[in-house]
Amino acid sequence: MQTEKTSDKPTRRRATSTSSRRDGRYVRERDGRFTGHVKLAKKPGEVRAKYLAETFGTEAEAEAWCLDMQARLRLGLKVEAARPAMIPLKRAGDLFIERLKQIDSAADHIANTQRVLDQAVAFGLGDMLGDGFVSEARRFIAGLKRQDKQPASQSTKNCYITTLRSIGNFAVKERKIDGIEIAQNPFDRVEKITVAEPLKGVFDLDEVRKLVDQKHSDHPFHRLFCAMIYTGMRIGEATRMNWSWFAWKDDVIAIQSSRKARANLGTTDLRTKTSRGRLTRLMHEFADIMRADLKPGEEPPKTGPVFPEYAAMDNKSKSRRFDAYLTHCGVPVEDNGHSRTPHSCRHTWTCLMLASGENEMLVKQYAGHSEKEMTEHYAEQQERFRKRVRAEEWEPGELRLQPPSDGVDEPSPAETSNVIAGPWRRSTAN
């Protein structure tokens, strides 16, 4: 017996043509609305033809309008109630946000997209097909300011460009916005800023070792901090970590995509940037920390949240717990006047991985960076760690943050039964 396949993905209604372009006019149908298009004569210097367009409730009305407009244009009469073909950024952005809601995107991602769209429209960005649209978009990005009226940072400007490119890519993939075709994303011609800013709030090696020291293991934030500093996870990823992500024998953590995680948690209000899943390394020191509470011979859970107490906590509460943990460990909550945040762990992890000699492309994959320039930015910042890491002879991609075990008695076989040596870890066997 065959079963019918079903899908949760929203179905796309493609626009269908009801007439040919060969006559200089055509009608397109989309979602029960009919848009008539009439080709205008090219003017000197124009690269592509422009169309007049108008939308009607029936195909007959649209076809009649096309014939009327063609006749008026041929006779040189005044064309009334006609508008040139255009795709307003506001319209494309609203459709994009509607699609994000349909696919259950993260609430903060939708809010950020709406904020960027509103600012761009308020600046005056209008027709995405207009000849001066790209130059106006560049002016918009260059003039961005913070709330204190100071110029926005380079990273903020790049985030705005990324969001606008997402709207443009959506319009291109849709092929038609209200029956008007767009072939290229105009925001691809708005260049991102490549001048790197110095990283802020990065921990030095001594501070990291204070924070991961097992003498603080009774503190409720200790394991969560270790999860971020040993894996490079964002705070949202670490707090929703599940035991099913751990592949202990292969030394791999499979970070689940945010969309799948929201489905598993039964919530739509999950703040994370993880749009797709990825693999990262399971450090042997972090594996030992996560298995420290197990009895000899006991296996870790197969599934279930690792940090259930933090999963539903808002970001401000997490930041307060983070600051309290730094204070508890005697580590400053500021670095050269810059506040340290949970994301400082991700910056520090990336620098340490590169300083250990790990390949840049592997670090890019582990971190989930969308562009190699982002990883290269960290490569320029990791010199502060390189000298000490080389002196301690770290293996590439393996963080050594726990105090050395010299002079400590060897553990018994029962005590080492929880330690599994995988292909990425140093074997504990003599």
Contacts in CASP RR format, 6 or more apart in sequence:
PFRMAT RR
TARGET T0000
AUTHOR 0000-0000-0000
METHOD contacts of the structure
MODEL  1
MQTEKTSDKPTRRRATSTSSRRDGRYVRERDGRFTGHVKLAKKPGEVRAK
YLAETFGTEAEAEAWCLDMQARLRLGLKVEAARPAMIPLKRAGDLFIERL
KQIDSAADHIANTQRVLDQAVAFGLGDMLGDGFVSEARRFIAGLKRQDKQ
PASQSTKNCYITTLRSIGNFAVKERKIDGIEIAQNPFDRVEKITVAEPLK
GVFDLDEVRKLVDQKHSDHPFHRLFCAMIYTGMRIGEATRMNWSWFAWKD
DVIAIQSSRKARANLGTTDLRTKTSRGRLTRLMHEFADIMRADLKPGEEP
PKTGPVFPEYAAMDNKSKSRRFDAYLTHCGVPVEDNGHSRTPHSCRHTWT
CLMLASGENEMLVKQYAGHSEKEMTEHYAEQQERFRKRVRAEEWEPGELR
LQPPSDGVDEPSPAETSNVIAGPWRRSTAN
9 103 0 8 1.000
10 99 0 8 1.000
10 102 0 8 1.000
10 103 0 8 1.000
12 174 0 8 1.000
13 30 0 8 1.000
13 31 0 8 1.000
14 30 0 8 1.000
14 175 0 8 1.000
15 28 0 8 1.000
15 29 0 8 1.000
15 30 0 8 1.000
15 175 0 8 1.000
15 176 0 8 1.000
15 179 0 8 1.000
16 28 0 8 1.000
16 29 0 8 1.000
16 30 0 8 1.000
17 26 0 8 1.000
17 27 0 8 1.000
17 28 0 8 1.000
17 29 0 8 1.000
18 26 0 8 1.000
18 27 0 8 1.000
18 28 0 8 1.000
18 29 0 8 1.000
18 34 0 8 1.000
18 59 0 8 1.000
18 63 0 8 1.000
19 25 0 8 1.000
19 26 0 8 1.000
19 27 0 8 1.000
19 63 0 8 1.000
19 66 0 8 1.000
20 26 0 8 1.000
21 39 0 8 1.000
23 70 0 8 1.000
24 38 0 8 1.000
24 39 0 8 1.000
24 70 0 8 1.000
25 36 0 8 1.000
25 37 0 8 1.000
25 38 0 8 1.000
25 39 0 8 1.000
25 66 0 8 1.000
25 67 0 8 1.000
25 69 0 8 1.000
25 70 0 8 1.000
26 36 0 8 1.000
26 37 0 8 1.000
26 66 0 8 1.000
27 34 0 8 1.000
27 35 0 8 1.000
27 36 0 8 1.000
27 37 0 8 1.000
27 59 0 8 1.000
27 62 0 8 1.000
27 63 0 8 1.000
27 66 0 8 1.000
28 34 0 8 1.000
28 35 0 8 1.000
28 36 0 8 1.000
28 37 0 8 1.000
28 176 0 8 1.000
28 179 0 8 1.000
29 35 0 8 1.000
29 59 0 8 1.000
30 176 0 8 1.000
30 178 0 8 1.000
30 179 0 8 1.000
32 57 0 8 1.000
33 55 0 8 1.000
33 56 0 8 1.000
33 57 0 8 1.000
34 55 0 8 1.000
34 56 0 8 1.000
34 57 0 8 1.000
34 58 0 8 1.000
34 59 0 8 1.000
34 61 0 8 1.000
34 62 0 8 1.000
35 53 0 8 1.000
35 54 0 8 1.000
35 55 0 8 1.000
35 56 0 8 1.000
35 62 0 8 1.000
35 178 0 8 1.000
35 179 0 8 1.000
35 180 0 8 1.000
36 53 0 8 1.000
36 54 0 8 1.000
36 55 0 8 1.000
36 56 0 8 1.000
36 62 0 8 1.000
36 63 0 8 1.000
36 65 0 8 1.000
36 66 0 8 1.000
37 51 0 8 1.000
37 52 0 8 1.000
37 53 0 8 1.000
37 66 0 8 1.000
37 85 0 8 1.000
37 179 0 8 1.000
38 51 0 8 1.000
38 52 0 8 1.000
38 53 0 8 1.000
38 66 0 8 1.000
38 69 0 8 1.000
38 70 0 8 1.000
38 73 0 8 1.000
38 82 0 8 1.000
39 49 0 8 1.000
39 50 0 8 1.000
39 51 0 8 1.000
40 49 0 8 1.000
40 50 0 8 1.000
40 51 0 8 1.000
40 52 0 8 1.000
40 73 0 8 1.000
40 84 0 8 1.000
41 73 0 8 1.000
42 49 0 8 1.000
42 50 0 8 1.000
50 84 0 8 1.000
50 85 0 8 1.000
51 84 0 8 1.000
51 85 0 8 1.000
51 180 0 8 1.000
52 69 0 8 1.000
52 79 0 8 1.000
52 82 0 8 1.000
52 83 0 8 1.000
52 84 0 8 1.000
52 85 0 8 1.000
53 83 0 8 1.000
53 84 0 8 1.000
53 85 0 8 1.000
53 179 0 8 1.000
53 180 0 8 1.000
54 62 0 8 1.000
54 65 0 8 1.000
54 81 0 8 1.000
54 82 0 8 1.000
54 83 0 8 1.000
55 62 0 8 1.000
55 178 0 8 1.000
55 179 0 8 1.000
56 62 0 8 1.000
56 65 0 8 1.000
69 79 0 8 1.000
69 82 0 8 1.000
71 77 0 8 1.000
72 78 0 8 1.000
72 79 0 8 1.000
73 79 0 8 1.000
85 129 0 8 1.000
85 180 0 8 1.000
86 127 0 8 1.000
86 128 0 8 1.000
86 129 0 8 1.000
86 130 0 8 1.000
86 180 0 8 1.000
87 127 0 8 1.000
87 128 0 8 1.000
87 129 0 8 1.000
87 171 0 8 1.000
87 177 0 8 1.000
87 178 0 8 1.000
87 180 0 8 1.000
87 182 0 8 1.000
88 126 0 8 1.000
88 127 0 8 1.000
88 128 0 8 1.000
89 117 0 8 1.000
89 120 0 8 1.000
89 121 0 8 1.000
89 125 0 8 1.000
89 126 0 8 1.000
89 127 0 8 1.000
89 128 0 8 1.000
89 167 0 8 1.000
90 117 0 8 1.000
90 121 0 8 1.000
90 126 0 8 1.000
91 177 0 8 1.000
91 178 0 8 1.000
92 128 0 8 1.000
92 167 0 8 1.000
92 168 0 8 1.000
92 170 0 8 1.000
92 171 0 8 1.000
92 177 0 8 1.000
93 113 0 8 1.000
93 117 0 8 1.000
93 167 0 8 1.000
93 170 0 8 1.000
94 117 0 8 1.000
95 170 0 8 1.000
95 171 0 8 1.000
95 174 0 8 1.000
95 177 0 8 1.000
96 113 0 8 1.000
96 166 0 8 1.000
96 167 0 8 1.000
96 168 0 8 1.000
96 170 0 8 1.000
96 171 0 8 1.000
97 110 0 8 1.000
97 113 0 8 1.000
97 114 0 8 1.000
97 117 0 8 1.000
99 170 0 8 1.000
100 109 0 8 1.000
100 110 0 8 1.000
100 113 0 8 1.000
101 110 0 8 1.000
103 259 0 8 1.000
104 259 0 8 1.000
104 262 0 8 1.000
104 263 0 8 1.000
104 268 0 8 1.000
105 259 0 8 1.000
106 258 0 8 1.000
106 262 0 8 1.000
106 269 0 8 1.000
106 270 0 8 1.000
106 271 0 8 1.000
106 272 0 8 1.000
106 273 0 8 1.000
107 268 0 8 1.000
107 269 0 8 1.000
107 270 0 8 1.000
107 271 0 8 1.000
108 271 0 8 1.000
109 273 0 8 1.000
112 163 0 8 1.000
113 163 0 8 1.000
113 166 0 8 1.000
113 167 0 8 1.000
116 160 0 8 1.000
116 163 0 8 1.000
116 164 0 8 1.000
117 163 0 8 1.000
117 167 0 8 1.000
119 140 0 8 1.000
120 137 0 8 1.000
120 140 0 8 1.000
120 164 0 8 1.000
123 136 0 8 1.000
123 140 0 8 1.000
124 136 0 8 1.000
124 140 0 8 1.000
125 133 0 8 1.000
125 136 0 8 1.000
125 137 0 8 1.000
125 140 0 8 1.000
126 133 0 8 1.000
127 133 0 8 1.000
128 168 0 8 1.000
128 171 0 8 1.000
128 182 0 8 1.000
128 186 0 8 1.000
129 180 0 8 1.000
129 182 0 8 1.000
133 186 0 8 1.000
134 186 0 8 1.000
134 189 0 8 1.000
134 190 0 8 1.000
137 164 0 8 1.000
137 186 0 8 1.000
137 187 0 8 1.000
137 190 0 8 1.000
138 190 0 8 1.000
141 157 0 8 1.000
141 160 0 8 1.000
141 161 0 8 1.000
141 190 0 8 1.000
142 157 0 8 1.000
143 151 0 8 1.000
143 152 0 8 1.000
144 151 0 8 1.000
144 152 0 8 1.000
144 156 0 8 1.000
144 157 0 8 1.000
144 160 0 8 1.000
145 151 0 8 1.000
145 152 0 8 1.000
146 152 0 8 1.000
146 153 0 8 1.000
146 156 0 8 1.000
153 197 0 8 1.000
154 193 0 8 1.000
154 195 0 8 1.000
154 196 0 8 1.000
154 197 0 8 1.000
155 197 0 8 1.000
157 192 0 8 1.000
157 193 0 8 1.000
158 192 0 8 1.000
158 193 0 8 1.000
161 187 0 8 1.000
161 190 0 8 1.000
161 192 0 8 1.000
162 192 0 8 1.000
164 187 0 8 1.000
164 190 0 8 1.000
165 185 0 8 1.000
165 187 0 8 1.000
165 188 0 8 1.000
165 190 0 8 1.000
167 187 0 8 1.000
168 182 0 8 1.000
168 185 0 8 1.000
168 186 0 8 1.000
168 187 0 8 1.000
169 185 0 8 1.000
171 177 0 8 1.000
171 182 0 8 1.000
171 185 0 8 1.000
172 182 0 8 1.000
172 183 0 8 1.000
172 184 0 8 1.000
172 185 0 8 1.000
175 181 0 8 1.000
175 182 0 8 1.000
176 182 0 8 1.000
192 373 0 8 1.000
194 373 0 8 1.000
196 377 0 8 1.000
196 380 0 8 1.000
196 381 0 8 1.000
198 381 0 8 1.000
199 347 0 8 1.000
199 351 0 8 1.000
199 378 0 8 1.000
199 381 0 8 1.000
200 335 0 8 1.000
200 336 0 8 1.000
200 338 0 8 1.000
200 344 0 8 1.000
201 334 0 8 1.000
201 335 0 8 1.000
201 336 0 8 1.000
201 338 0 8 1.000
201 339 0 8 1.000
201 340 0 8 1.000
201 341 0 8 1.000
201 344 0 8 1.000
201 347 0 8 1.000
202 335 0 8 1.000
202 344 0 8 1.000
202 347 0 8 1.000
202 348 0 8 1.000
202 351 0 8 1.000
202 381 0 8 1.000
202 384 0 8 1.000
203 211 0 8 1.000
203 229 0 8 1.000
203 331 0 8 1.000
203 335 0 8 1.000
203 340 0 8 1.000
203 344 0 8 1.000
203 345 0 8 1.000
203 348 0 8 1.000
204 384 0 8 1.000
205 352 0 8 1.000
205 385 0 8 1.000
205 388 0 8 1.000
205 389 0 8 1.000
205 401 0 8 1.000
207 331 0 8 1.000
208 229 0 8 1.000
208 348 0 8 1.000
208 352 0 8 1.000
208 401 0 8 1.000
209 401 0 8 1.000
209 402 0 8 1.000
209 403 0 8 1.000
210 329 0 8 1.000
210 330 0 8 1.000
210 331 0 8 1.000
211 225 0 8 1.000
211 229 0 8 1.000
211 325 0 8 1.000
211 326 0 8 1.000
211 329 0 8 1.000
211 331 0 8 1.000
212 222 0 8 1.000
212 225 0 8 1.000
212 226 0 8 1.000
212 229 0 8 1.000
212 230 0 8 1.000
212 285 0 8 1.000
212 289 0 8 1.000
212 401 0 8 1.000
212 402 0 8 1.000
213 329 0 8 1.000
213 402 0 8 1.000
213 403 0 8 1.000
214 289 0 8 1.000
214 292 0 8 1.000
214 402 0 8 1.000
216 222 0 8 1.000
216 325 0 8 1.000
216 328 0 8 1.000
216 329 0 8 1.000
217 223 0 8 1.000
217 289 0 8 1.000
217 292 0 8 1.000
219 325 0 8 1.000
219 328 0 8 1.000
220 309 0 8 1.000
220 321 0 8 1.000
221 321 0 8 1.000
221 322 0 8 1.000
221 324 0 8 1.000
221 325 0 8 1.000
222 325 0 8 1.000
223 289 0 8 1.000
223 290 0 8 1.000
223 306 0 8 1.000
223 307 0 8 1.000
224 238 0 8 1.000
224 239 0 8 1.000
224 307 0 8 1.000
224 310 0 8 1.000
225 322 0 8 1.000
225 325 0 8 1.000
225 345 0 8 1.000
226 286 0 8 1.000
226 289 0 8 1.000
227 233 0 8 1.000
227 238 0 8 1.000
227 241 0 8 1.000
227 286 0 8 1.000
227 306 0 8 1.000
227 307 0 8 1.000
228 234 0 8 1.000
228 235 0 8 1.000
228 238 0 8 1.000
228 342 0 8 1.000
228 345 0 8 1.000
228 346 0 8 1.000
228 349 0 8 1.000
229 345 0 8 1.000
229 348 0 8 1.000
229 349 0 8 1.000
229 399 0 8 1.000
229 401 0 8 1.000
230 283 0 8 1.000
230 285 0 8 1.000
230 286 0 8 1.000
230 289 0 8 1.000
230 349 0 8 1.000
230 399 0 8 1.000
230 401 0 8 1.000
231 238 0 8 1.000
231 253 0 8 1.000
231 280 0 8 1.000
231 281 0 8 1.000
231 282 0 8 1.000
231 283 0 8 1.000
231 286 0 8 1.000
231 349 0 8 1.000
232 280 0 8 1.000
232 345 0 8 1.000
232 346 0 8 1.000
232 349 0 8 1.000
232 350 0 8 1.000
232 366 0 8 1.000
232 367 0 8 1.000
233 241 0 8 1.000
233 255 0 8 1.000
233 280 0 8 1.000
233 346 0 8 1.000
234 272 0 8 1.000
234 273 0 8 1.000
234 274 0 8 1.000
234 342 0 8 1.000
234 343 0 8 1.000
234 346 0 8 1.000
235 315 0 8 1.000
235 318 0 8 1.000
235 322 0 8 1.000
235 342 0 8 1.000
235 343 0 8 1.000
236 270 0 8 1.000
236 271 0 8 1.000
236 272 0 8 1.000
237 255 0 8 1.000
237 272 0 8 1.000
237 274 0 8 1.000
238 307 0 8 1.000
239 307 0 8 1.000
239 310 0 8 1.000
239 311 0 8 1.000
239 313 0 8 1.000
239 318 0 8 1.000
240 256 0 8 1.000
240 261 0 8 1.000
240 265 0 8 1.000
240 270 0 8 1.000
240 272 0 8 1.000
240 305 0 8 1.000
240 307 0 8 1.000
240 311 0 8 1.000
241 305 0 8 1.000
241 306 0 8 1.000
241 307 0 8 1.000
242 256 0 8 1.000
242 261 0 8 1.000
242 264 0 8 1.000
242 303 0 8 1.000
242 304 0 8 1.000
242 305 0 8 1.000
242 306 0 8 1.000
243 300 0 8 1.000
243 301 0 8 1.000
243 302 0 8 1.000
243 303 0 8 1.000
243 304 0 8 1.000
243 305 0 8 1.000
243 306 0 8 1.000
244 302 0 8 1.000
244 303 0 8 1.000
244 304 0 8 1.000
245 253 0 8 1.000
245 254 0 8 1.000
245 255 0 8 1.000
245 256 0 8 1.000
246 253 0 8 1.000
246 282 0 8 1.000
246 290 0 8 1.000
246 300 0 8 1.000
247 253 0 8 1.000
247 254 0 8 1.000
247 282 0 8 1.000
248 282 0 8 1.000
248 287 0 8 1.000
248 300 0 8 1.000
248 420 0 8 1.000
249 420 0 8 1.000
249 422 0 8 1.000
250 282 0 8 1.000
250 422 0 8 1.000
250 423 0 8 1.000
250 424 0 8 1.000
251 281 0 8 1.000
251 282 0 8 1.000
251 283 0 8 1.000
251 284 0 8 1.000
251 287 0 8 1.000
251 422 0 8 1.000
251 423 0 8 1.000
251 424 0 8 1.000
251 425 0 8 1.000
252 279 0 8 1.000
252 280 0 8 1.000
252 281 0 8 1.000
252 282 0 8 1.000
252 424 0 8 1.000
253 279 0 8 1.000
253 280 0 8 1.000
253 281 0 8 1.000
253 282 0 8 1.000
254 277 0 8 1.000
254 278 0 8 1.000
254 279 0 8 1.000
255 274 0 8 1.000
255 277 0 8 1.000
255 278 0 8 1.000
255 279 0 8 1.000
255 280 0 8 1.000
256 264 0 8 1.000
256 274 0 8 1.000
256 277 0 8 1.000
257 274 0 8 1.000
257 275 0 8 1.000
257 276 0 8 1.000
257 277 0 8 1.000
258 270 0 8 1.000
258 272 0 8 1.000
258 273 0 8 1.000
258 274 0 8 1.000
258 275 0 8 1.000
259 275 0 8 1.000
260 277 0 8 1.000
261 270 0 8 1.000
261 272 0 8 1.000
261 274 0 8 1.000
262 268 0 8 1.000
262 270 0 8 1.000
265 311 0 8 1.000
271 315 0 8 1.000
278 365 0 8 1.000
278 366 0 8 1.000
278 368 0 8 1.000
279 365 0 8 1.000
279 366 0 8 1.000
280 366 0 8 1.000
280 367 0 8 1.000
281 366 0 8 1.000
281 397 0 8 1.000
281 398 0 8 1.000
281 424 0 8 1.000
282 424 0 8 1.000
283 398 0 8 1.000
283 399 0 8 1.000
283 425 0 8 1.000
284 398 0 8 1.000
284 419 0 8 1.000
284 421 0 8 1.000
284 425 0 8 1.000
284 426 0 8 1.000
285 399 0 8 1.000
285 400 0 8 1.000
285 401 0 8 1.000
285 402 0 8 1.000
287 419 0 8 1.000
287 420 0 8 1.000
287 425 0 8 1.000
288 418 0 8 1.000
288 419 0 8 1.000
290 300 0 8 1.000
290 306 0 8 1.000
291 300 0 8 1.000
291 418 0 8 1.000
291 419 0 8 1.000
294 300 0 8 1.000
294 418 0 8 1.000
296 414 0 8 1.000
296 415 0 8 1.000
296 417 0 8 1.000
296 418 0 8 1.000
297 414 0 8 1.000
297 417 0 8 1.000
297 418 0 8 1.000
298 418 0 8 1.000
305 311 0 8 1.000
310 318 0 8 1.000
310 321 0 8 1.000
313 321 0 8 1.000
318 342 0 8 1.000
319 341 0 8 1.000
319 342 0 8 1.000
322 340 0 8 1.000
322 341 0 8 1.000
322 342 0 8 1.000
323 333 0 8 1.000
323 340 0 8 1.000
326 332 0 8 1.000
326 333 0 8 1.000
326 340 0 8 1.000
327 333 0 8 1.000
332 340 0 8 1.000
333 339 0 8 1.000
333 340 0 8 1.000
334 340 0 8 1.000
335 344 0 8 1.000
346 367 0 8 1.000
347 378 0 8 1.000
349 399 0 8 1.000
350 363 0 8 1.000
350 367 0 8 1.000
350 375 0 8 1.000
350 378 0 8 1.000
350 382 0 8 1.000
351 378 0 8 1.000
351 381 0 8 1.000
351 382 0 8 1.000
351 384 0 8 1.000
351 385 0 8 1.000
352 382 0 8 1.000
352 385 0 8 1.000
352 389 0 8 1.000
352 399 0 8 1.000
353 363 0 8 1.000
353 366 0 8 1.000
353 397 0 8 1.000
353 399 0 8 1.000
354 360 0 8 1.000
354 363 0 8 1.000
354 375 0 8 1.000
354 378 0 8 1.000
354 379 0 8 1.000
354 382 0 8 1.000
355 382 0 8 1.000
355 383 0 8 1.000
355 385 0 8 1.000
355 386 0 8 1.000
355 389 0 8 1.000
355 394 0 8 1.000
356 389 0 8 1.000
356 394 0 8 1.000
356 395 0 8 1.000
356 396 0 8 1.000
356 397 0 8 1.000
356 398 0 8 1.000
356 399 0 8 1.000
357 394 0 8 1.000
357 396 0 8 1.000
357 397 0 8 1.000
358 396 0 8 1.000
358 397 0 8 1.000
359 396 0 8 1.000
360 372 0 8 1.000
360 375 0 8 1.000
360 376 0 8 1.000
360 379 0 8 1.000
361 372 0 8 1.000
361 375 0 8 1.000
362 397 0 8 1.000
363 375 0 8 1.000
363 378 0 8 1.000
364 372 0 8 1.000
364 374 0 8 1.000
364 375 0 8 1.000
367 375 0 8 1.000
369 375 0 8 1.000
392 400 0 8 1.000
394 400 0 8 1.000
395 426 0 8 1.000
398 424 0 8 1.000
398 425 0 8 1.000
398 426 0 8 1.000
416 428 0 8 1.000
419 428 0 8 1.000
421 427 0 8 1.000
421 428 0 8 1.000
421 429 0 8 1.000
END
